[in-house]
Amino acid sequence: VPALQALRHRLPHAHITLVGLAAAKPVLRFFPNLVDELVEFPGDDAFPEKEVDTHALPGFYHSMRKRRFDVAIQLHGSGGRSNAIVQKMEPAQWVGFVPDAQAAEPGRLMPWPDDLHEVHRYLALLEYIGIPAHDDRYELGVGPEDEAQARELAAESGLMLERLVIVHPGARLRSRRWPVERFAAVASALADDGWHVALTGSSAELELVQAVQRAATKPMVNLCGATDLNSLAAMVKLARLLICNDTGISHVAAGVGTPSVVIASGSDVRRWAPLDKDRHCVLHAALPCRPCAYEVCPIGHPCALGVSVSEVLAAAREYLLEQLTGEEDVESTQ
């Protein structure tokens, strides 16, 4: 998103097409001015996020070639497979990363910067091709309708927003999930402290969220499947704190400014951790097998087990106490 913001700022009148997955549709509602359209990509065998729609692929490439794009910017990793996809669209020119430094071309093809954070990589690419890109901030534009929906859902569920802590135990890969019983222990302890805990997740994660409910020693409000991405973002914005795995909702919290405690099991924290380290605490165990792409850990999940309940609770309580103390200071000043 920061890269798209820089691109739009430099080319305010360009027609910008994003080629990506259908999952980007609700995300783009937050950023209506960054791209003009989303063209859905039918998938590729190299990418696990989507099953390939082989029947749609020929028509997709035919349509892309007919567009005669002036330029295609490859913003999907080092380019080992994605560069070939971009070239098959036959734009007038294309720019992006290359995995081999010997294939680099100044101002066009940039060697993959493996040591940079994900946000800074794509800003660096724009700088490389001559587009000023210094601002790494982004803000999710939660609309009044989304916020109203979140407030209504909280009221119906008996949740006090000024006491709300959101616990989100899901992640796409099972190897990226902190254990259910540990999420339950943290949630129960915070409920004992007087906080209202809501469990969130997609409809597909209902069984996982219910497992946290069963393991908890206090009743938990289950909002699994009750929100779409936009109302969930609004709920996170209104909450005091988010506790989650290193997954998409972590970036939602960063975008709406809500403090978070992120348990990073197996992911590359150098690449994906929120940039604001004061507002977001990322807990992880340093292991030589990181980063991991296994669906299920084959060696007993030491990265997840290396983060204790007490560590997460301590970080959560510190953030919550800071907020309460800050409010008391404001009240005493007034």
FENKAHU-V578112 format. One record per backbone hydrogen bond with DSSP energy under -0.5 kcal/mol. NH is the residue of the N-H (numbers start at 0). CO is the residue of the C=O. E is the energy in kcal/mol with one decimal. If there is no record, write none. Layout:
nh: {NH NH}
co: {CO CO}
e: {E E}
This chain:
nh: {4 5 6 7 8 9 10 13 15 16 17 18 19 19 23 24 26 27 28 28 29 30 31 33 34 35 36 38 39 40 46 47 49 52 53 55 56 57 59 60 61 62 63 64 65 66 67 67 68 71 73 73 74 78 82 84 85 86 87 88 88 89 91 94 95 96 97 100 102 103 104 107 108 109 109 111 113 115 117 120 121 122 123 124 125 126 127 128 129 130 131 135 139 140 141 142 146 147 148 149 150 151 152 153 154 155 156 157 158 160 162 163 164 165 166 167 167 168 174 175 176 177 181 182 183 184 185 186 187 188 189 190 191 192 193 194 195 196 197 197 198 199 204 205 208 209 210 211 212 213 214 215 220 221 222 222 224 225 231 232 233 234 235 236 237 238 239 240 241 242 243 244 245 246 249 250 250 251 252 253 254 255 256 257 259 260 261 261 262 262 263 263 264 265 268 270 271 272 276 279 280 281 282 282 285 286 289 290 291 299 304 305 306 307 311 312 313 314 315 316 317 318 319 320 321 322 323 324 325 326 327 328 329 330 331 332 333}
co: {0 1 2 3 4 5 6 10 13 14 36 16 17 38 20 21 22 23 24 25 26 27 28 30 30 15 15 17 37 19 43 45 46 41 51 52 52 53 55 56 57 58 59 60 61 62 63 64 63 92 71 94 72 75 78 80 81 82 83 84 85 86 68 71 107 73 109 98 99 100 108 104 104 95 107 97 111 112 270 116 117 118 119 120 121 122 123 124 126 125 129 133 254 29 139 140 142 143 144 145 146 147 148 149 150 151 152 154 153 158 159 160 195 240 197 165 242 166 294 172 173 175 178 178 179 180 181 182 183 184 185 186 187 188 190 189 162 194 164 195 220 166 201 202 204 205 206 207 208 209 210 211 196 219 198 220 200 222 227 228 229 230 231 232 233 234 163 163 258 165 260 167 262 244 246 246 247 247 248 249 250 251 252 252 278 241 259 280 243 260 261 282 262 263 266 267 267 268 274 275 259 279 261 280 283 284 286 265 265 296 300 301 303 305 307 308 309 310 311 312 313 314 315 316 317 318 319 320 321 322 323 324 325 326 327 328 329}
e: {-2.6 -2.0 -2.4 -2.6 -2.1 -2.0 -2.2 -1.3 -0.8 -0.6 -2.7 -0.6 -0.7 -2.0 -2.1 -2.0 -0.6 -2.3 -0.7 -0.6 -1.7 -0.6 -0.5 -1.4 -0.7 -2.8 -1.2 -2.8 -0.6 -3.1 -1.9 -0.5 -0.7 -2.6 -1.2 -0.9 -1.1 -0.6 -2.2 -2.4 -2.2 -2.4 -2.4 -2.4 -1.9 -1.2 -0.7 -0.8 -0.5 -1.7 -0.6 -2.9 -0.9 -0.6 -1.2 -1.1 -2.3 -2.4 -1.7 -0.6 -1.1 -1.6 -3.3 -2.5 -1.9 -0.6 -2.3 -0.6 -2.0 -1.5 -2.0 -2.4 -1.9 -2.4 -0.6 -2.0 -1.4 -1.6 -2.6 -2.1 -1.3 -1.5 -2.3 -1.9 -1.7 -2.2 -2.2 -1.6 -1.4 -3.1 -0.6 -0.7 -1.7 -0.6 -1.6 -0.5 -2.3 -2.4 -2.2 -2.1 -2.5 -2.4 -2.4 -2.4 -2.4 -2.5 -1.6 -1.1 -2.9 -0.7 -2.0 -1.4 -2.8 -2.7 -2.8 -0.5 -2.8 -0.6 -1.4 -1.6 -1.5 -0.5 -0.7 -2.0 -2.6 -1.8 -2.3 -2.8 -2.5 -2.1 -2.3 -2.0 -2.2 -1.4 -1.3 -2.3 -2.7 -0.7 -2.4 -0.5 -3.2 -1.9 -1.6 -1.4 -2.5 -2.8 -1.7 -1.5 -2.2 -2.5 -1.8 -1.3 -1.7 -0.6 -3.1 -0.7 -2.6 -2.3 -2.4 -2.3 -1.9 -2.2 -2.6 -2.4 -1.9 -1.1 -2.9 -0.9 -1.7 -2.6 -2.1 -0.8 -1.2 -1.9 -1.9 -0.7 -1.1 -1.2 -2.3 -1.7 -1.8 -1.6 -1.2 -1.4 -1.5 -2.6 -0.5 -3.2 -2.8 -0.5 -0.7 -2.7 -0.9 -0.8 -1.1 -0.9 -2.1 -1.8 -1.3 -1.6 -2.6 -0.6 -3.1 -0.6 -0.5 -0.7 -1.5 -0.7 -2.6 -0.6 -2.2 -1.4 -1.5 -0.6 -1.8 -2.8 -2.4 -2.2 -2.6 -2.9 -1.9 -2.0 -2.4 -2.6 -2.2 -1.9 -2.1 -2.9 -2.4 -2.0 -2.0 -2.2 -1.9 -2.4 -2.3 -1.9 -2.2}
